[in-house]
Amino acid sequence: MKKSLLALPFVAALCFPAVSQARDTQHFLDFQSVVDKAVADGQLDGTVKFYLKGQAVPGKIAQRFPEASSNKKTNAANKSDEAACEWALRSVLIAFQDNAKRNGGNAVVDMVSFYNRKEYSDPAKFECHAGSIMAGVVMKGAAAIVK
């Protein structure tokens, strides 16, 4: 009897693996499509342009401000991973837009994903991590004046 009671926690852990292991799915998604949708929906006003590291910046960077970062999470319940990641990126973009405007900038340049302090740089994609409850995007970049 004593041995069967000791085995109970082990058996329960095998039956309910979702309780003991949180999901953390890494996604690499199209950046520009999210920016375009956020502008079309009015979440971004279009006065600040966003450029991932490696993307050509049209014109000349007249002034570059110190690098900033934004870490945004969103509720992922009842959303696809892609929809939750898009929502988290929109929140990041709004924070960057506000920072650029405060500095007198019209762009954010050299944007990279920075999830868990690991830089991911791609001229077309951003990194997002999605779980069953939350999704998150962390990015860093520099506000700038582009002429």
N, C-alpha and C positions, 0 to 999 in steps of 0.2 A: 504494500500500500504506500509506503514511504517513497519508493522509487517512482511510482506513477505520479505522485504529487509534484516531485521535483522536475519531471519531464513536461509538466503542463505549460510553463512559460515558453519553453522551447517550441512546443507544438503550436501554441498560439501565435508565436512570431512567424512561423512558417505559413500559417493560414491567413495572416494579415500583413503581407509584405509592404503594402502601400502605407501602412501606419509607421513602419520603421524606416522607410526610404522615401525621401522627398524627390519629386521629379524636377529636373533642371535641364530642359532641352535647349540646346544652343541653335540659334537660327541666324542666317546671313541673308538679309532681305534688301530689296531694291530701295535705295534712299530717295531718289528723285521723284518716284511715283508718290511717296508719302508727302514730300514737300508740295508737289503740285496739287494733291487732294486737299491739303491743309489750307493752301492759298484759295483754292476754288470754294471751300467751305467757309471761308472768312476767319478761320482760326489764326492764320498768319495774314498780315496785311499786304505782303508783297514788296514792301519797301526795303527789306533786308534780304539779301541773296545768301545762299548757303553753298559752300564748296568743300567737298571732302578732299583730304590730302591726296594729291596726285591729279586732281581735276584742274584743268586750265581755268585761270581767273581772267575774264576778259577785262582789258584795261590794266592800269598800273595800281599797285597797292601804295597809296600815298601815305598812309599811316596805319600802323599795326598796334593794337593794344595788348596788354598782357593776356596770356592764355587763361581761360576759365574752363570749368567743368560743370556738368549737370548730370545728376543721378536721379532718374524718375522711375517710379514703379506704378503699376496700375493693377486693378482687380482683373484677374484673368478668368474668373468664374463665368460660365455660360458664354465664353467667347472662344473663337479659334485662336491658336497661338499667334497667327499672323495678324489678326484684328487687335489682339492685346498688345502686340509689339508695335503696331502702327500707332496705337493710342499713346503708348509710352514715348515713342519718338516724337510725336506731336508735342507732348509736354516739354521735352528737351528743347525742341525748336522754338517754342514760345519763350522759354527762359533765355535762350541765346538771342532771340530777336529783341527782347526787353533789354538785355545787357548791351547789345550793340547800339541800340537807340540811346540809352543812357550815356554812352561814350561818344555819341555823335557819329557812329559808324553806319554804313549801309551794307555791310557784308560780314559773314563769319567765314574765316578761311582755315585751311589745314585741319579740318574736323576729322577726328579719329574716334573709333569706339575704344572704351577704356574700362571694360567690365572686369571686376576683380583686379584692377590695376595692371591689366595686361592689355597692351596696345594692339588693336587690330586696325590695319589701314588698308582700304580698298577704295579706288576712285568711283565705285558705283554702289557699294553695299554697306550696310551697318549691321552690327552684331546686337542680338537681343537674346535674353535668357527667359524662358517661360516655364512656369510650373503649373500645378493644378489650381493654385490660388492667386499667384502673383506673376507678373511679367515685368522685366526691367531693362532699361537702356541707360548706359552711362557713356557720355561722350565728352570730349574736350576739343577746344578750338579757340581761335583768337578773333575778337571783333576787329574790324578794319574799315578804313575808308578807301574805297576803290573808285578811281577816276578813269 
